[in-house]
Amino acid sequence: MIKVLWVFAVFSLFGCSQQEVHTGQSSLALHHSDKIITASALSQDGAFNLVADGSQLCLWKNLEAKSPLNCLQGAQAQFVELLDISKNNQFYLVSNRVSVSLFSLVKHQLLAQWQFGENIINDLDISAQGDIILLGFRSGKAAVIDVKKNSVSIFDKHRLDINSVSLSDNGAIAFTGSSDKKALLWQSKSGKTLHAFDHGSRVNHVTLSGDASIAFTLDAIKDRTFWDLSSGEVLAQLDTYLKFIEFNDALFSPDNATLLSGSPRQVLQLWRVFDGALLGQWQSAVTRGRSSVLSVAYAGKGLIATTNSDGLFEQWPLPELVTKSLTEN
């Protein structure tokens, strides 16, 4: 185990002025790769970590294992750029952008594989039970895979690249963000659009809550919005003056009160949903130069976690000031 310094900044509830800075050590920091990694996926509870370095893909059980539970090598691990783990911690997805493979997390077996030829996959997501898979293509098309039926449905959803996708826990609702400046909420079975959200520039990131009641979208310039999906209306905007925000990964908390995000600039941030306030900010450790936060998780009560491109898994406790601000609002 390595100890690394972390910095926590709490911002006022009225805008983003810095109120207090805490300095100390992370509660946990573990190296899960000796190489720069190309992709990472944390399980939503932070218990498992997948890391790929282009030639090897390893599954770790955080907090318990001193070595990987299992590693894939050869053709199965080459050129892997996209990963995901089902919420029930039973399955995981592996993609080299032209094919998708479904594995058993428990038995470490390949269960199914789908090829998509010239359709380049930009993003993917898997339902909580691992029975529905959503893919967004560079062509603007989206694919929904019904694992039990081994069927693939292709939908023409966007005019330009789909940059980001998100799926409800039950797999019934899909959310896609595109370079055509739109984010679409739609039924994964029929392809029927439920809401269309217009943006000022290309939509780079979308996140859907597990119950599909709220969503978040981030475009390339200034729109960074929480949406009330019962009405399709704006719930809040991120309360920040920062420009050109980028998210590699984002996740709603189980109670939908906060959004945890990870950026290419080593930063892990916690946002309050109802008003967009920035509650906390952490700096991921850098061991090989500029490091990018690739995946984030709520790792149990009062804990958050991340994996960065240096292959470092880190975990922090939420200070009392943050948890207090959530319970009071």
C-alpha positions as CSV (number, residue, x, y, z in Angstrom):
1,M,0.0,0.0,0.0
2,I,1.2,3.5,-0.9
3,K,0.2,6.6,1.0
4,V,-0.4,9.7,-1.2
5,L,-1.3,13.3,-0.3
6,W,-4.7,14.6,-1.1
7,V,-6.2,18.0,-1.1
8,F,-9.8,18.7,-0.4
9,A,-11.5,22.0,-1.1
10,V,-15.0,22.8,0.2
11,F,-16.8,25.6,-1.6
12,S,-19.5,27.8,-0.2
13,L,-23.1,26.9,-0.9
14,F,-23.6,30.2,-2.7
15,G,-21.4,30.0,-5.8
16,C,-17.9,28.5,-5.9
17,S,-15.8,30.7,-3.6
18,Q,-13.3,28.6,-1.6
19,Q,-14.3,28.3,2.0
20,E,-11.9,25.8,3.5
21,V,-9.0,23.6,2.4
22,H,-8.2,20.3,4.1
23,T,-4.8,18.7,3.7
24,G,-3.9,15.1,4.7
25,Q,-3.4,11.6,3.4
26,S,-5.8,9.4,1.4
27,S,-7.2,6.5,3.3
28,L,-6.1,4.1,0.6
29,A,-3.9,4.1,-2.5
30,L,-3.0,1.0,-4.4
31,H,-1.1,0.5,-7.7
32,H,-3.1,-1.8,-10.0
33,S,-0.7,-1.4,-13.0
34,D,2.9,-0.6,-13.6
35,K,2.1,0.8,-17.0
36,I,0.0,3.7,-18.3
37,I,-3.5,2.3,-18.7
38,T,-5.7,2.8,-21.7
39,A,-9.0,2.1,-19.9
40,S,-10.5,1.5,-16.4
41,A,-13.8,0.7,-14.9
42,L,-14.7,0.7,-11.2
43,S,-17.8,-1.2,-10.0
44,Q,-20.4,1.3,-8.8
45,D,-19.7,0.3,-5.1
46,G,-16.0,0.5,-5.7
47,A,-15.4,-3.1,-4.8
48,F,-13.9,-4.2,-8.2
49,N,-11.5,-2.5,-10.6
50,L,-10.8,-3.3,-14.2
51,V,-7.6,-1.9,-15.8
52,A,-6.3,-2.4,-19.3
53,D,-2.9,-1.3,-20.6
54,G,-3.3,-2.3,-24.3
55,S,-1.8,-5.7,-24.0
56,Q,-3.2,-7.0,-20.7
57,L,-6.5,-6.6,-18.9
58,C,-6.7,-7.4,-15.2
59,L,-9.6,-7.6,-12.7
60,W,-8.8,-6.5,-9.1
61,K,-10.9,-6.9,-5.9
62,N,-10.1,-3.6,-4.1
63,L,-9.2,-3.7,-0.4
64,E,-8.7,-7.5,-0.4
65,A,-6.4,-8.7,-3.1
66,K,-2.7,-8.1,-3.3
67,S,-2.7,-9.5,-6.8
68,P,-5.3,-9.5,-9.6
69,L,-8.2,-12.0,-9.4
70,N,-7.8,-12.7,-13.1
71,C,-6.0,-11.3,-16.2
72,L,-6.7,-11.5,-19.9
73,Q,-3.9,-11.5,-22.4
74,G,-3.4,-12.0,-26.1
75,A,-6.3,-11.1,-28.5
76,Q,-8.8,-10.7,-25.7
77,A,-6.8,-7.9,-24.1
78,Q,-5.3,-6.1,-27.1
79,F,-6.3,-2.5,-28.0
80,V,-9.0,-2.4,-25.2
81,E,-10.2,1.1,-24.8
82,L,-13.7,0.7,-23.3
83,L,-14.7,-1.2,-20.1
84,D,-17.8,-1.4,-17.8
85,I,-19.0,-3.5,-14.9
86,S,-22.6,-4.3,-14.2
87,K,-24.1,-2.9,-10.9
88,N,-24.7,-6.4,-9.5
89,N,-20.9,-7.2,-9.9
90,Q,-21.7,-10.3,-12.0
91,F,-20.6,-9.2,-15.5
92,Y,-18.1,-6.9,-17.3
93,L,-17.8,-5.5,-20.8
94,V,-14.6,-5.3,-22.9
95,S,-14.3,-3.4,-26.2
96,N,-11.6,-2.5,-28.7
97,R,-14.2,-0.2,-30.4
98,V,-15.1,-2.6,-33.2
99,S,-16.3,-5.5,-31.0
100,V,-17.8,-6.0,-27.5
101,S,-17.2,-9.0,-25.3
102,L,-19.2,-9.9,-22.2
103,F,-17.5,-11.8,-19.4
104,S,-18.6,-13.4,-16.1
105,L,-16.9,-11.4,-13.3
106,V,-17.3,-14.4,-11.0
107,K,-16.2,-17.3,-13.2
108,H,-13.8,-15.2,-15.4
109,Q,-15.4,-16.7,-18.6
110,L,-16.2,-15.2,-21.9
111,L,-20.0,-15.4,-22.3
112,A,-20.7,-13.7,-25.6
113,Q,-19.1,-11.5,-28.2
114,W,-20.5,-9.1,-30.9
115,Q,-18.7,-7.7,-33.9
116,F,-19.7,-4.4,-35.5
117,G,-17.4,-4.2,-38.6
118,E,-16.9,-0.6,-39.7
119,N,-19.1,0.8,-36.9
120,I,-16.7,2.4,-34.4
121,I,-17.9,2.3,-30.8
122,N,-17.4,5.6,-29.0
123,D,-19.0,4.6,-25.7
124,L,-20.9,1.8,-23.9
125,D,-22.9,1.0,-20.8
126,I,-24.5,-2.1,-19.3
127,S,-27.6,-2.5,-17.2
128,A,-27.6,-3.3,-13.5
129,Q,-28.3,-7.0,-14.1
130,G,-26.1,-7.3,-17.2
131,D,-29.0,-8.2,-19.5
132,I,-29.0,-5.1,-21.7
133,I,-26.0,-3.4,-23.4
134,L,-26.0,0.1,-25.0
135,L,-23.5,1.2,-27.6
136,G,-23.0,4.6,-29.2
137,F,-21.3,4.7,-32.6
138,R,-19.2,7.3,-34.4
139,S,-21.8,7.1,-37.2
140,G,-24.6,8.5,-34.9
141,K,-26.3,5.2,-34.7
142,A,-26.9,3.4,-31.4
143,A,-27.1,-0.4,-30.7
144,V,-29.1,-2.1,-28.0
145,I,-28.1,-5.7,-27.2
146,D,-30.5,-8.0,-25.4
147,V,-28.1,-10.5,-23.9
148,K,-30.7,-13.1,-23.0
149,K,-32.2,-13.1,-26.5
150,N,-28.8,-12.6,-28.2
151,S,-30.4,-9.9,-30.3
152,V,-29.0,-6.6,-31.6
153,S,-31.2,-3.6,-32.5
154,I,-29.7,-0.7,-34.3
155,F,-31.3,2.8,-34.1
156,D,-30.6,5.9,-36.1
157,K,-30.6,8.4,-33.2
158,H,-28.2,11.2,-34.1
159,R,-26.9,13.0,-37.3
160,L,-23.3,13.0,-36.0
161,D,-21.0,11.0,-33.6
162,I,-22.5,9.7,-30.4
163,N,-19.9,10.7,-27.8
164,S,-21.4,9.4,-24.6
165,V,-24.1,6.9,-23.5
166,S,-25.8,6.0,-20.3
167,L,-28.4,3.3,-19.4
168,S,-31.0,3.1,-16.6
169,D,-30.5,0.3,-14.1
170,N,-33.3,-1.8,-15.7
171,G,-32.0,-1.2,-19.2
172,A,-35.3,0.3,-20.3
173,I,-34.2,3.9,-20.8
174,A,-31.2,5.0,-22.9
175,F,-29.5,8.4,-22.9
176,T,-27.1,9.5,-25.6
177,G,-25.1,12.7,-26.3
178,S,-23.9,13.6,-29.7
179,S,-21.8,16.1,-31.8
180,D,-25.1,17.1,-33.4
181,K,-25.6,19.3,-30.2
182,K,-28.4,17.1,-28.8
183,A,-28.9,14.7,-25.9
184,L,-31.7,12.2,-26.4
185,L,-33.6,10.2,-23.8
186,W,-35.3,7.2,-25.4
187,Q,-36.8,3.8,-24.9
188,S,-34.2,1.1,-25.5
189,K,-36.7,-1.5,-26.7
190,S,-38.5,0.6,-29.3
191,G,-36.1,3.5,-29.9
192,K,-38.9,6.0,-29.2
193,T,-37.5,9.4,-28.2
194,L,-38.9,10.6,-24.8
195,H,-37.0,13.9,-24.5
196,A,-34.6,15.8,-26.8
197,F,-32.3,18.3,-25.1
198,D,-30.7,21.0,-27.3
199,H,-27.2,22.3,-26.5
200,G,-25.0,25.2,-27.7
201,S,-22.2,22.8,-28.9
202,R,-21.4,19.1,-29.2
203,V,-22.5,17.0,-26.2
204,N,-19.4,15.3,-24.8
205,H,-20.9,13.6,-21.7
206,V,-24.2,12.3,-20.4
207,T,-25.1,10.5,-17.2
208,L,-28.4,9.0,-16.3
209,S,-29.5,8.1,-12.7
210,G,-30.3,4.5,-12.0
211,D,-34.0,5.1,-11.7
212,A,-34.0,7.4,-14.8
213,S,-35.5,10.3,-12.8
214,I,-32.7,12.8,-13.3
215,A,-29.9,13.2,-15.9
216,F,-26.8,15.3,-16.5
217,T,-25.3,16.6,-19.7
218,L,-22.1,18.4,-20.5
219,D,-21.3,20.1,-23.8
220,A,-18.0,21.4,-25.2
221,I,-18.4,25.0,-24.1
222,K,-20.9,26.1,-21.5
223,D,-23.9,23.9,-21.0
224,R,-23.5,21.6,-17.9
225,T,-27.1,20.8,-16.9
226,F,-29.0,18.6,-14.4
227,W,-32.4,17.6,-16.0
228,D,-35.7,16.6,-14.3
229,L,-36.8,13.8,-16.5
230,S,-40.4,13.8,-15.3
231,S,-40.9,17.1,-17.0
232,G,-37.8,17.5,-19.3
233,E,-37.0,20.8,-17.6
234,V,-33.8,22.1,-16.2
235,L,-33.2,21.3,-12.6
236,A,-29.9,23.1,-12.1
237,Q,-26.6,24.1,-13.8
238,L,-23.2,23.4,-12.4
239,D,-22.4,26.4,-10.1
240,T,-18.9,27.2,-11.4
241,Y,-17.1,29.8,-13.5
242,L,-14.7,27.3,-14.9
243,K,-14.7,27.0,-18.7
244,F,-14.2,24.0,-21.0
245,I,-15.0,21.4,-18.3
246,E,-14.4,17.8,-19.3
247,F,-15.6,14.6,-17.6
248,N,-14.1,11.1,-18.3
249,D,-16.6,9.5,-15.9
250,A,-19.5,10.6,-13.7
251,L,-21.9,8.8,-11.4
252,F,-25.0,9.8,-9.4
253,S,-25.0,8.8,-5.8
254,P,-27.6,6.0,-4.8
255,D,-29.9,8.7,-3.4
256,N,-29.5,11.0,-6.4
257,A,-28.3,13.8,-4.1
258,T,-24.8,14.2,-5.7
259,L,-22.9,13.6,-8.9
260,L,-19.3,12.4,-8.6
261,S,-17.1,13.3,-11.6
262,G,-13.5,12.6,-12.8
263,S,-11.7,14.7,-15.3
264,P,-8.6,14.4,-17.6
265,R,-6.8,16.9,-15.3
266,Q,-6.4,14.6,-12.3
267,V,-9.4,16.1,-10.6
268,L,-12.2,14.3,-8.7
269,Q,-15.3,16.5,-7.9
270,L,-18.5,16.2,-6.0
271,W,-21.5,18.2,-7.1
272,R,-24.8,18.7,-5.3
273,V,-27.7,18.0,-7.7
274,F,-30.5,20.3,-6.6
275,D,-28.5,23.5,-7.0
276,G,-25.3,22.4,-8.8
277,A,-23.0,23.5,-6.0
278,L,-19.4,22.1,-5.9
279,L,-19.1,20.4,-2.5
280,G,-15.6,19.0,-2.8
281,Q,-12.6,18.6,-5.0
282,W,-9.7,16.1,-4.8
283,Q,-6.4,15.9,-6.7
284,S,-5.5,12.4,-7.9
285,A,-1.9,11.5,-7.3
286,V,0.6,11.8,-10.2
287,T,3.3,9.1,-10.5
288,R,4.2,9.3,-14.2
289,G,3.5,12.9,-15.2
290,R,0.1,14.3,-16.1
291,S,-2.5,11.8,-14.9
292,S,-6.2,11.5,-15.9
293,V,-9.0,10.3,-13.7
294,L,-10.7,7.5,-15.7
295,S,-13.3,6.1,-13.4
296,V,-15.2,7.0,-10.2
297,A,-17.3,5.3,-7.6
298,Y,-19.1,5.7,-4.3
299,A,-17.2,3.2,-2.2
300,G,-19.5,2.6,0.7
301,K,-20.8,5.0,3.4
302,G,-18.9,8.2,3.4
303,L,-16.3,7.0,0.9
304,I,-15.5,7.9,-2.7
305,A,-12.9,6.2,-5.0
306,T,-11.2,6.6,-8.3
307,T,-8.7,5.0,-10.7
308,N,-6.4,7.2,-12.8
309,S,-4.4,6.6,-15.9
310,D,-1.3,5.7,-13.9
311,G,-3.1,2.6,-12.7
312,L,-3.5,4.0,-9.2
313,F,-6.7,3.2,-7.2
314,E,-7.4,5.8,-4.5
315,Q,-10.0,6.2,-1.8
316,W,-11.0,9.1,0.3
317,P,-13.5,9.6,3.2
318,L,-16.0,12.5,2.8
319,P,-15.3,15.1,5.5
320,E,-18.1,15.8,7.9
321,L,-18.7,19.3,6.4
322,V,-19.7,17.7,3.1
323,T,-22.1,15.1,4.6
324,K,-23.6,17.7,6.8
325,S,-24.4,20.0,3.8
326,L,-26.2,17.1,2.1
327,T,-28.3,16.1,5.1
328,E,-29.3,19.8,5.7
329,N,-30.6,20.3,2.2
